[in-house]
Every structure is written in structure tokens, then in C-alpha cells.
Amino acid sequence: MNNNEGKIERAMELALSCRRCGSPTDAKFNSKTATWTTYCDCGKIDKHFGEDVDKETNELVKVLPKKKK
């Protein structure tokens, strides 16, 4: 995995993190409705439009620091 793929993966993880407690969530994408459903250990279940998650991921990729080797 190259550095850019790692940044995208990390940004996606942050974009789908819990809005209540901030921890990573289990997420499932529904291609029929183009929405992400997130399930957090704190009990919060949420839905996010796919295009909103994509926009947030793109913005996060821009500001995430590069990993040091």
C-alpha cells in the first residue's frame, strides 16, 4: 500500500467515525440508496449520504500528515 492509499483509508475511517464519541465505527454501504450506515459501540447508529462522506474524505486527505518511514 502506498502512502496515498494509507491517507485515503485513514481519512475514510475518520469520516465514518462516531459523531457522538469520536471512536471508529463499523460501517456498511448501501449501494441502492448510496448511504453509509455506521454502528458505534456507544450505541449510536447513524446514516450518511455517500457523496457527503466522499467530500469529507477528500478534505481530510488534504490535511492529514504524511506518515514517517
N, C-alpha and C positions, 0 to 999 in steps of 0.2 A: 504494500500500500504506500503510495507516495504521500508527501506532506499535504498536498491539496485535498486528497481524499480524506485524510485524517481530520483536517479542519472542517470539511463538509459534514462528516459524521458527527463530530463534536457539536457543531452548530445545530444540526438537526436534533440531537439529544437535548440541547438547551432550549430549542424552540418548542419541543414537546414536553418540557418539564412541568411539574405541577405549579399552577398559579397560586395555590394556597400556601404550600410549604416549601416549594422550590426543589424538591427532590426529583430524581429521574422517574419516569413512569413507564408502564407497559402501554404500548400504543398499537392500534390496528387501523389500517387504512381501508376505507370502503370505497372501492372504485366506482360503484354505481352512483353514489351521492357525492363523491370527491371530498369526503370529510375524514379527518382523523378523530378517533375516539381514544382518549387517554384514561388510564386507570392507575390511581396512585394508592400507595399503602396507607395513606392518611384517610382514605375513604372517598376522596373527590373523584368523580367521573365527569369528564368534560368532552365537548366536541369542538373541533376547529376546522374551518374551511381549508382545503388543501392549498389553495393559492395564498392564503394568509400565512400558513406555515412556510411555504416556499419563499415568500417575501422576507419573513423574519430570518429564515436561514441564510439567505443571501446577504442581509445586513450584518448578521453575526459573523459570517466568514470574513467580512472586511475588517472587523475589529479584533478578531481572535489573534493572539500572538502566535508566532511560528514556534514549533517545537524545537528545542535544542537537541542536538545529537549527542 
